[in-house]
Amino acid sequence: MNKKLKTFYLSGVAWIPSYRDFDWYDTTVEATSKENALEVFNETSMAKFMKYDPCVQTKKEWIDMHKRMDEITYA
């Protein structure tokens, strides 16, 4: 049985080789769950540059976070 893939957003601090410094890094992956999203991300070339495990969020969680940030920023 094939599970439906969803978009997950991953973010965290990573070593960015082109900057030669740490910076915020975020990306998306298609996966079946948050756990699977981390597994999928760990297969990418950027995974080895992460300082810590990235934060994994659903699309709704990602949008809600940005709404809260906008409320604080533009209040």
N, C-alpha and C positions, 0 to 999 in steps of 0.2 A: 504494500500500500504506500503510495507516495503522499507525503505530507506537504501541505502548501507552504511555499517559501514566503517569508515576510522580510521587510527591510528592517535592519537593526543599525543603530548609530553607536559607534565606539569612539571614545575620546580619552585622552590622557596626555601625560608628559612623555616625550620621546626625544632621543638624540636625533637631530636632523643633520645628516651628513653634509648637505650643501651649505648649511649655516655654520657647521662646526660648533654647534651649541644645542642645548636643550630648548625645546619650545613646545607649545600646545599642538597636538596632532589629533585630527578627527577624520573619520572615514565612515563609510557604510558597507555593510555586507548583507547578502541574502542568505537567510538561514531559517530553520524550523523553530528554534527556541533561542533564548538568551545563551544557554550553555553551548548550543551548537554554533551560535554566532561567534563566541570566543574561540571555539575549535577552528572555524573557518578562517577567522582573522589570524590565528596562530600559524596558518599555512602560508601567509603572505610574507613578502620580504621585509616589511616594516615591523613585524612583530618582534624581531630580535632587537630593535632599537628602543622599545618601550621601557621606561624606567620602572614602572609598576604595571600590574594588570590594568587594562583600560576599563573604563566605565562602559557598560553595555546598556543601552536604552531602546525601548520600542519607539516607534514613530510618535505615538501619543505622548510618551514621557519626554521625548526630545522637544516637541512643540510646546508642551506645558512649561518646561524649563525656560525656554526662550520667552514665553509670555511673562513669566515671573521676573525674568531679568529685565525685560522692557518696562514693566511696571516700576521696578526699583530705579532704573536709569532715567526714565522720563517722568517720574513722579514730581 
